[in-house]
Every structure is written in C-alpha cells, then in structure tokens.
C-alpha cells in the first residue's frame, strides 16, 4: 500500500480511469461482435447499422486516448472489409 498522499490519490484516480476505459473497450468489442454476427447471418442492413455504431465508439475511444488511433483505424478497416465481403457474397 502506498504511503504518500499523492500516491494514494493516484491509485484512486487510476481506478476511476480504468473503469471508464474498460467501459469504452467493452462497448466497442460488443458492437464489433454484433456486426460480425449479423453479417454472418446475412442480415446486412442491421450489420451495417451495428458497424456504424462500432465505428463511432472506436473513434470516441481513440479521441479519448483509450486505444491508439491506429488501433481504431485497423479495427474499422477490418470491419468495413468484412461487411464489403459479406455484401459481395450475396
């Protein structure tokens, strides 16, 4: 356990930030999974809507510094490519 007052405060603030970051990461993962699942089932309209939500969430996470902007770009690119392939398959 930390002894300095600043270290104790830093532990508390880091815990709050960790929970907030976890929320954005989890939300992005969930939306990406939903879009992939819908595209796999052939429901492209809903998959496209879920992908848009996922992209928005990834952008917000990148702007807030929760994930790196290149990481967000890579995930968005993979998601869009997967949707394009699913549309082409139909």
Helices and strands as residue ranges (DSSP letters): H 5-41, H 44-63, H 69-89
